[in-house]
Amino acid sequence: MRQKSKGFKWLLIIVVVAAIGVYFLPQIGPPKEVAGDEIEVKSEDISTYYSFSGSIEAKDR
């Protein structure tokens, strides 16, 4: 019975170490490149392109 307990203990330790490795290994690697176009950021005023007129009426008075 004692041998079975030791074997289970080592198996549990190996599984925990493998799970930790699988979790942290992708985070250690080089950063991933993001695909896309680069644009220059400009600091300007915000303007409104669209202007609408109308009226609002209540459904129930």
LOSEMI-791303 format. One line per 2 residues: for each residue y negated, x negated, z negated of C-alpha. Coordinates in Angstrom, 3 decimals. Last residue first. Example, Ala and Ser with C-alpha at 12.3 -4.5 7.8 and 13.67 -1.06 7.14 Angstrom:
2
1.060 -13.670 -7.140 | 4.500 -12.300 -7.800
***
This chain:
61
-62.484 49.373 22.496 | -59.096 48.353 23.865
-58.560 45.935 26.774 | -61.826 44.109 26.071
-63.905 43.110 29.087 | -64.746 39.608 30.275
-67.222 38.895 33.044 | -67.375 36.540 35.978
-68.713 33.241 37.280 | -66.814 30.154 38.312
-67.719 26.467 38.557 | -65.354 23.746 39.690
-65.896 19.984 39.755 | -67.166 19.537 36.239
-68.294 16.036 35.296 | -67.195 13.540 32.681
-69.531 10.567 32.589 | -68.251 7.121 33.533
-66.159 4.269 32.115 | -63.855 2.986 34.825
-60.223 1.944 34.461 | -58.883 -0.085 37.363
-55.577 1.086 38.768 | -52.162 -0.523 38.850
-49.454 1.253 40.807 | -46.060 1.966 39.366
-42.793 0.526 38.135 | -42.698 -0.439 34.481
-41.041 -3.780 33.813 | -38.608 -3.835 30.907
-39.281 -6.124 27.981 | -36.820 -9.004 27.523
-33.799 -8.359 25.311 | -33.861 -7.903 21.521
-34.198 -4.101 21.597 | -31.065 -3.702 23.753
-29.002 -5.655 21.154 | -30.173 -3.704 18.074
-28.097 -0.508 18.306 | -24.975 -2.006 19.901
-25.004 -4.825 17.355 | -25.338 -2.415 14.417
-22.425 -0.370 15.754 | -20.310 -3.507 16.216
-21.033 -4.659 12.630 | -20.086 -1.206 11.283
-16.863 -1.081 13.332 | -15.842 -4.588 12.253
-16.481 -3.795 8.564 | -14.453 -0.562 8.810
-11.539 -2.405 10.441 | -11.683 -5.039 7.718
-11.524 -2.396 4.957 | -8.766 -0.471 6.719
-6.636 -3.607 6.943 | -7.225 -4.443 3.282
-6.180 -0.928 2.183 | -3.042 -0.988 4.318
-2.037 -4.327 2.815 | -2.368 -2.907 -0.743
0.000 0.000 0.000
***
